[in-house]
Structures are given as structure tokens and as C-alpha cells.
């Protein structure tokens, strides 16, 4: 994985279920994983492997959805000849509704 988030960055994410009462449109997004035309916007982390966030595969924003994402599985994704998942960390959380790609109904 390129630009793998540090322990310090991961510690800034809300714990899993901590934002359960926050409407989806207002969920805080601190991490964005991406490769090719796939994006994962991360809101919560269990501290070990499991994220909660919004996934968009193959640029299909219409079928994007909220769910659980394995950090270990993201780290294993490779596209030949050696392209890996990249990551950007937002210093200040963005609301899900502020991210154009996220389809808030």
C-alpha cells in the first residue's frame, strides 16, 4: 500500500459505532483509499482491521454503498505491473455530503 496511514492517523478515526447516531450525510470522513476507478471513504475504525465507510467500485457512484471494509484486504490489492492502493488522510474531517462522489440519498 502506498502512503499507508500511520498509527497516529488511524488513532484519530472515530471508533467503530462511535458515530452511529450521526446521519450518513454528516458522517466524518478522514481517510480516502483509492486505486484505479475504486474509492473507499473511511469514517470509523475498530483499531485492528475493520473500517466503516463508503465504497465506490469501478466509478459506479449509483451503486456506491456504506459498509465494512477490511484494512488487510485493501493492503493486498494489486494491479499489474505493481500498482497498489493509495491513501490520503484529511487533516480535518469532511462530512460525507461534502464529498462529491458519495451519493447521499
ZADO-1210 file (C-alpha; in nm, 4 decimals, padded with zeros to 6 digits):
<atoms>
<atom x="00.0000" y="00.0000" z="00.0000" code="UNK" pos="1"/>
<atom x="00.1266" y="00.3448" z="-00.0905" code="UNK" pos="2"/>
<atom x="00.1032" y="00.6161" z="00.1763" code="UNK" pos="3"/>
<atom x="-00.0238" y="00.3673" z="00.4349" code="UNK" pos="4"/>
<atom x="-00.1809" y="00.5593" z="00.7233" code="UNK" pos="5"/>
<atom x="00.0265" y="00.5775" z="01.0401" code="UNK" pos="6"/>
<atom x="-00.0893" y="00.4526" z="01.3790" code="UNK" pos="7"/>
<atom x="-00.1283" y="00.8173" z="01.4819" code="UNK" pos="8"/>
<atom x="-00.3537" y="00.8894" z="01.1855" code="UNK" pos="9"/>
<atom x="-00.5611" y="00.5749" z="01.2458" code="UNK" pos="10"/>
<atom x="-00.5988" y="00.6727" z="01.6129" code="UNK" pos="11"/>
<atom x="-00.7734" y="00.9938" z="01.5014" code="UNK" pos="12"/>
<atom x="-01.0579" y="00.7970" z="01.3414" code="UNK" pos="13"/>
<atom x="-01.3736" y="00.7510" z="01.5472" code="UNK" pos="14"/>
<atom x="-01.4055" y="00.4002" z="01.6889" code="UNK" pos="15"/>
<atom x="-01.6419" y="00.1576" z="01.5211" code="UNK" pos="16"/>
<atom x="-02.0061" y="00.2509" z="01.6012" code="UNK" pos="17"/>
<atom x="-01.8972" y="00.5773" z="01.7687" code="UNK" pos="18"/>
<atom x="-02.0748" y="00.7862" z="01.5023" code="UNK" pos="19"/>
<atom x="-02.3773" y="00.5554" z="01.4772" code="UNK" pos="20"/>
<atom x="-02.6165" y="00.8341" z="01.5772" code="UNK" pos="21"/>
<atom x="-02.4791" y="01.0755" z="01.3148" code="UNK" pos="22"/>
<atom x="-02.6839" y="01.0882" z="00.9912" code="UNK" pos="23"/>
<atom x="-02.4992" y="00.9380" z="00.6939" code="UNK" pos="24"/>
<atom x="-02.4748" y="01.2745" z="00.5191" code="UNK" pos="25"/>
<atom x="-02.2894" y="01.4151" z="00.8230" code="UNK" pos="26"/>
<atom x="-02.0554" y="01.1185" z="00.8857" code="UNK" pos="27"/>
<atom x="-01.6968" y="01.2402" z="00.9298" code="UNK" pos="28"/>
<atom x="-01.4568" y="01.1183" z="00.6604" code="UNK" pos="29"/>
<atom x="-01.0848" y="01.1230" z="00.7454" code="UNK" pos="30"/>
<atom x="-00.9325" y="00.8672" z="00.5084" code="UNK" pos="31"/>
<atom x="-00.9663" y="00.8055" z="00.1371" code="UNK" pos="32"/>
<atom x="-00.8241" y="00.4866" z="-00.0150" code="UNK" pos="33"/>
<atom x="-00.8177" y="00.4613" z="-00.3933" code="UNK" pos="34"/>
<atom x="-00.6873" y="00.2595" z="-00.6854" code="UNK" pos="35"/>
<atom x="-00.7891" y="00.2909" z="-01.0489" code="UNK" pos="36"/>
<atom x="-01.1576" y="00.3770" z="-01.0506" code="UNK" pos="37"/>
<atom x="-01.2274" y="00.2443" z="-00.6974" code="UNK" pos="38"/>
<atom x="-01.2625" y="00.4595" z="-00.3853" code="UNK" pos="39"/>
<atom x="-01.3168" y="00.3868" z="-00.0170" code="UNK" pos="40"/>
<atom x="-01.4034" y="00.6818" z="00.2101" code="UNK" pos="41"/>
<atom x="-01.3447" y="00.5887" z="00.5741" code="UNK" pos="42"/>
<atom x="-01.5443" y="00.7116" z="00.8730" code="UNK" pos="43"/>
<atom x="-01.4720" y="00.4658" z="01.1587" code="UNK" pos="44"/>
<atom x="-01.2085" y="00.2088" z="01.2594" code="UNK" pos="45"/>
<atom x="-01.2121" y="-00.0777" z="01.5091" code="UNK" pos="46"/>
<atom x="-00.8436" y="-00.0250" z="01.5894" code="UNK" pos="47"/>
<atom x="-00.7355" y="-00.3521" z="01.4298" code="UNK" pos="48"/>
<atom x="-00.8653" y="-00.4298" z="01.0797" code="UNK" pos="49"/>
<atom x="-01.2233" y="-00.3212" z="01.0229" code="UNK" pos="50"/>
<atom x="-01.3260" y="00.0153" z="00.8793" code="UNK" pos="51"/>
<atom x="-01.6754" y="00.1526" z="00.8254" code="UNK" pos="52"/>
<atom x="-01.7124" y="00.3759" z="00.5261" code="UNK" pos="53"/>
<atom x="-01.8449" y="00.4334" z="00.1781" code="UNK" pos="54"/>
<atom x="-01.7228" y="00.2228" z="-00.1156" code="UNK" pos="55"/>
<atom x="-01.7425" y="00.3055" z="-00.4856" code="UNK" pos="56"/>
<atom x="-01.6201" y="00.0358" z="-00.7239" code="UNK" pos="57"/>
<atom x="-01.5414" y="00.0945" z="-01.0917" code="UNK" pos="58"/>
<atom x="-01.6646" y="00.4574" z="-01.0772" code="UNK" pos="59"/>
<atom x="-02.0205" y="00.3297" z="-01.0281" code="UNK" pos="60"/>
<atom x="-02.1400" y="00.6049" z="-00.7939" code="UNK" pos="61"/>
<atom x="-02.5002" y="00.4929" z="-00.8407" code="UNK" pos="62"/>
<atom x="-02.4190" y="00.1593" z="-00.6725" code="UNK" pos="63"/>
<atom x="-02.1840" y="00.3006" z="-00.4055" code="UNK" pos="64"/>
<atom x="-02.2734" y="00.1963" z="-00.0531" code="UNK" pos="65"/>
<atom x="-02.1910" y="00.2193" z="00.3155" code="UNK" pos="66"/>
<atom x="-02.0398" y="-00.0884" z="00.4735" code="UNK" pos="67"/>
<atom x="-01.7459" y="-00.2592" z="00.6403" code="UNK" pos="68"/>
<atom x="-01.4040" y="-00.2678" z="00.4763" code="UNK" pos="69"/>
<atom x="-01.1035" y="-00.4798" z="00.5745" code="UNK" pos="70"/>
<atom x="-00.7770" y="-00.2877" z="00.6047" code="UNK" pos="71"/>
<atom x="-00.5803" y="-00.6093" z="00.5427" code="UNK" pos="72"/>
<atom x="-00.7748" y="-00.6765" z="00.2224" code="UNK" pos="73"/>
<atom x="-00.7127" y="-00.3220" z="00.0953" code="UNK" pos="74"/>
<atom x="-00.3397" y="-00.3726" z="00.1538" code="UNK" pos="75"/>
<atom x="-00.3426" y="-00.6876" z="-00.0615" code="UNK" pos="76"/>
<atom x="-00.4972" y="-00.5287" z="-00.3725" code="UNK" pos="77"/>
<atom x="-00.2518" y="-00.5068" z="-00.6634" code="UNK" pos="78"/>
<atom x="-00.2902" y="-00.4182" z="-01.0302" code="UNK" pos="79"/>
<atom x="-00.0091" y="-00.5406" z="-01.2523" code="UNK" pos="80"/>
<atom x="00.2649" y="-00.4258" z="-01.3042" code="UNK" pos="81"/>
<atom x="00.2748" y="-00.3301" z="-00.9347" code="UNK" pos="82"/>
<atom x="00.0175" y="-00.0597" z="-00.8688" code="UNK" pos="83"/>
<atom x="-00.1137" y="-00.0645" z="-00.5123" code="UNK" pos="84"/>
<atom x="-00.3924" y="00.1077" z="-00.3219" code="UNK" pos="85"/>
<atom x="-00.3014" y="00.4650" z="-00.2303" code="UNK" pos="86"/>
<atom x="-00.4285" y="00.6663" z="00.0650" code="UNK" pos="87"/>
<atom x="-00.4884" y="01.0274" z="00.1524" code="UNK" pos="88"/>
<atom x="-00.5519" y="01.1478" z="00.5062" code="UNK" pos="89"/>
<atom x="-00.7627" y="01.4585" z="00.5667" code="UNK" pos="90"/>
<atom x="-00.6276" y="01.6789" z="00.8470" code="UNK" pos="91"/>
<atom x="-00.9809" y="01.7950" z="00.9181" code="UNK" pos="92"/>
<atom x="-01.2766" y="01.5598" z="00.8767" code="UNK" pos="93"/>
<atom x="-01.5049" y="01.6207" z="00.5825" code="UNK" pos="94"/>
<atom x="-01.8758" y="01.5488" z="00.6045" code="UNK" pos="95"/>
<atom x="-01.9838" y="01.2726" z="00.3680" code="UNK" pos="96"/>
<atom x="-02.2129" y="01.5244" z="00.1961" code="UNK" pos="97"/>
<atom x="-01.9070" y="01.7398" z="00.1156" code="UNK" pos="98"/>
<atom x="-01.7542" y="01.4619" z="-00.0958" code="UNK" pos="99"/>
<atom x="-01.8868" y="01.4801" z="-00.4491" code="UNK" pos="100"/>
<atom x="-01.8500" y="01.1082" z="-00.5192" code="UNK" pos="101"/>
<atom x="-02.0633" y="00.9999" z="-00.2242" code="UNK" pos="102"/>
<atom x="-02.4236" y="00.9519" z="-00.3336" code="UNK" pos="103"/>
<atom x="-02.6326" y="01.0737" z="-00.0385" code="UNK" pos="104"/>
<atom x="-02.9990" y="00.9863" z="-00.0951" code="UNK" pos="105"/>
</atoms>
